[in-house]
Amino acid sequence: MADAVELMKLLSDATRLRLLALLQSEPLSVVELQEIMDMGQSRISSHLALLRQANLVEDRKEGKKSFYSSTPPLDPNQKVLFEAALVASTELLPFVEDGRSLDRVLAKRRAESEAYFNMVASRLGKQYCPGRSWESIGHFLLLLTPRIDIVDLGAGEGVLAQLLARRAKSVICIDNSPAMVKVGEALAKEHEFTNLSYKLGDIEKVPLPDESADLALLSQALHHANKPDKAIAEAWRILRPGGRIVVLDLNQHNFEKVRELYADRWLGFSPNRLYHWIKEIGFGDVSVDPVSREEKEPFFETLLATGKKPD
């Protein structure tokens, strides 16, 4: 009876129950659990230690890493209690979000494994090569832009939009600043872009009809939105079936001065939060990955997130 009581105490804690639910489906490292649960290492490790003491979790070494997995009780009565607690929690929001984050982390693990065997790709930028730079590569890739309709949400003066307009069928820039729209229109006229236009509007209420674009861009715009998830929902609305959303924004940070210096409303976003917002609205093939990190304090890191609207 004492063991059953102790089991109920262990299962009464939401964090421990979330850990058991995750480890029941896949062996995971502490680092992966941190990323999935948006939780600190010490907190996760302390809960894992309690679960391991009770023989509900076991770990195995793979090189320098330890991977944890769930081990249900052997006693039939305790096993029923253990499974009932997990089943009862499956539809609770934190557990649902953990499941989605697990999918993202496992996809990231697979990608890292593949990258290990592709050493050539990882050499870019590590050795000097005359004439090679990320700027030149970016311009080269922009030339591959297909003949599609693009909407740049929160475009500012539209520097990226002007590059895309060289190849795209059409590019529409949306911005809520009359001054930015005026500057953008002047630049478009100066460079004689007939397929580039600007509209005054809010990214949370885009002045465009449903299913009118093939690609929706949100480049460093979400952290200025009142409700970023609403902006993502608007991107979904204006995209045609098969269309894509691309988000470039800051990883979550603690540099409060951005509110004063750059009028930021949000201090970036965690990869999990961006993933959930994009996935929950209905996009498939969702990925969120860090793509750059500044070398000077406060070391801002940029995330690239993408998703596809089903055909």
Secondary structure, DSSP 4 states (H G I P E B T S, - for coil): -HHHHHHHHHHTSHHHHHHHHHHHHS-B-HHHHHHHHT--HHHHHHHHHHHHHTTSEEEEEETTEEEEEE---SSHHHHHHHHHHHHHHTTSHHHHHHHHHHHHHHHHHHHHHHHHT-TTGGGTTTS--TT--HHHHHHHHHTT--S-EEEEET-TT-HHHHHHTTTSSEEEEEES-HHHHHHHHHHHHHTT-SSEEEEE-BTTB-SS-TT-EEEEEEES-GGG-SSHHHHHHHHHHHEEEEEEEEEEEEBP---TTHHHHH--SS--B-HHHHHHHHHHHT-EEEEEEEEEE-SSTT--EEEEEEEE---
